[in-house]
Amino acid sequence: MKTLQMDEFLRSLKQNIDAPHSFLLGAGASIESGVQSATDCIWDWKKEIFLSQNQGAIGTYNNSKSDNVRRVIQNWLNAQNIYPDENSEEEYSFFAEKAFPIADDRRKYFQNLVVNREPSLGYHLISMLAQQNIVKSVWTTNFDGLMIKCAYQYTPLVPIEITAETSSRVYREDVEGELLCVALHGDYKYGKLKNTTQELDSQDGELVKALLHELTKRDLIVLGYSGRDLSLMDALLQVYSSTGAGKLFWCGYGMQASPSVEKLIDTANQN
């Protein structure tokens, strides 16, 4: 796997500011806006399951961000022999559905997470880059709507909001001053959210095709995304399994990538 330091990445970006770029944003991109990461959501769901079945622990084990609390909860989960292994790729979808089996309850959970949240500096920087036509599309697995909310503040930038229900909008020529904002996992304001294994593994076909089309001609910068969604990772693997001009930059903390991300990067390097 080829690794770039931050300064090396910036020099590459500088050499290609005349070419439009795309971003893929995961939950980690919204942490600075006060929105929980996917990992924090998992621990929140584990806590809800634990406390609802151990009501005497309410008040003592409410802080799911505490390492000590997490260890108690995880030890209890392990002892039940019915839950996925800690840090396994299926944890997100499993615990989302286990904590809230009713789809509308999951929708309300995410709605409550993002209420009154404001876009952080990163979203403003992307909007500024879009004003200069350096960024033309932002694809996100998030439900928070922060990218579209931020982009509206940068007149004359025109954000084009796209969900599964409006996927036909994605096929358009590059227009100066426009920014495509694509919600890959749905949006609680408009349509069905995708959280469970079945939902995540059946991405909207039109959006996946559009992603394939988009990335044949653009460099993609990935931020704050773990790669848990198998259908999205499969779509990216399709893109980078064939020869193309678009580069892939997968940005993250530390040097350890998941096996699926490492496979994707190696495939991109080969082609």
C-alpha positions, 0 to 999 in steps of 0.5 A, spaced: 500 500 500 502 506 497 502 511 503 503 519 502 505 524 508 500 530 509 505 535 505 506 530 499 498 529 499 498 537 499 503 538 493 499 533 489 493 536 490 496 543 488 499 540 482 492 538 480 488 544 482 486 545 474 482 538 475 475 538 478 475 533 484 470 529 488 470 528 496 467 521 499 465 523 506 464 518 512 461 520 519 468 522 521 468 528 517 462 531 522 465 529 528 468 537 529 461 539 528 458 535 534 456 529 530 457 522 533 462 518 529 460 511 527 464 508 532 461 512 538 454 510 535 456 503 536 457 504 543 451 508 544 447 502 541 451 497 545 450 501 552 442 502 550 442 494 549 446 493 556 442 498 560 435 495 558 437 488 560 441 490 566 436 496 569 440 496 576 446 499 572 442 505 569 446 511 572 453 507 573 454 505 566 451 511 562 457 514 559 459 510 553 465 514 551 468 511 558 473 506 557 471 503 563 464 503 562 465 500 555 469 494 558 464 492 562 459 493 557 463 489 552 464 483 557 457 482 558 456 482 551 461 477 550 458 473 555 451 472 552 455 469 546 450 472 541 453 478 539 458 480 533 466 480 536 468 487 538 471 491 532 468 486 527 465 489 520 458 487 522 458 491 528 455 497 525 449 494 522 447 489 527 447 493 533 443 499 529 438 493 528 438 490 535 438 496 538 432 499 534 428 494 530 423 499 528 426 502 522 422 509 524 426 509 531 432 508 527 430 514 523 429 518 529 435 516 532 439 519 527 435 525 526 436 527 534 443 526 533 444 532 528 439 537 530 442 544 531 449 542 529 453 547 524 458 545 519 465 545 522 471 548 518 472 542 514 465 543 510 467 551 509 473 549 506 470 544 501 465 549 499 470 554 498 474 549 494 467 548 490 467 556 489 473 555 485 471 549 481 476 545 484 471 540 487 465 538 483 461 533 487 461 531 494 458 524 496 457 522 503 454 516 507 452 521 512 445 523 514 447 530 517 446 534 511 451 538 513 455 539 506 448 542 503 447 546 509 454 549 508 454 550 501 448 554 501 452 559 505 457 560 499 453 564 494 453 564 488 455 557 489 449 552 487 449 546 491 445 540 487 442 535 493 441 528 490 438 522 494 436 515 492 429 519 490 432 524 485 438 520 483 437 522 476 439 529 477 446 526 478 447 525 470 449 532 468 455 536 465 460 540 469 457 547 470 461 552 473 459 554 480 455 548 481 456 542 487 453 536 487 451 533 494 450 526 494 447 522 500 448 515 499 445 512 505 439 516 504 436 522 508 431 522 514 428 528 511 426 525 504 427 517 504 429 511 507 435 511 511 440 505 510 443 502 516 442 494 517 446 489 513 440 488 508 440 495 507 447 497 506 448 491 502 443 493 497 445 500 495 441 504 490 443 502 483 442 508 480 447 512 485 452 506 484 452 507 477 453 514 477 459 513 482 462 509 477 461 514 472 463 520 476 470 517 478 472 515 471 474 522 470 476 525 477 480 524 483 477 522 489 479 524 496 476 520 502 475 523 509 472 520 515 470 513 512 471 506 515 469 502 509 464 498 513 459 498 507 460 492 503 456 495 497 459 501 496 466 498 497 464 493 492 462 499 487 469 503 488 473 496 487 469 496 480 472 503 479 479 502 480 479 495 477 479 498 470 485 502 467 483 510 469 486 517 470 482 518 476 487 517 483 484 515 489 486 519 496 484 515 502 485 520 508 485 517 515 489 517 522 494 513 523 498 507 518 493 502 519 488 501 514 482 495 514 483 489 509 478 492 505 481 499 504 488 496 503 485 491 498 482 497 494 488 502 495 492 496 492 487 495 486 488 502 485 495 502 485 495 496 480 491 500 475 
